[in-house]
Amino acid sequence: MKPISMKTLIAVFLWFILLVLCWPLALALIFLLPLIWLILLPFKIVGLTLEVVFKLISAILLFPFRIVGAVK
C-alpha cells in the first residue's frame, strides 16, 4: 500500500478548515476541482508531448558534439 504524502494530508486538513468556515464553498470545491482537472488534462498532455519532442530535437542536435567529446 502506498503511503500518504504530507502534501495530501495538508490538502485534506485545509479542506476540513474550509468546510468548517464556509461549507458551501468547500462542497463546490469537491465538485468543481475534478471538472477543472478534466478540462486542463489535454493541455498537460500537450505540454508533456512538447517537452519530449524538444528533448528529442536537443538530443539529435547535440549528438555530434557528444561523439566529439567522447573521442578526446
Summary of the structure (lengths in Angstrom):
residues: 72
radius of gyration: 22.1
end to end distance: 49.3
largest distance: 67.1
contacts: 129
relative contact order: 0.05
helix: 90%
strand: 0%
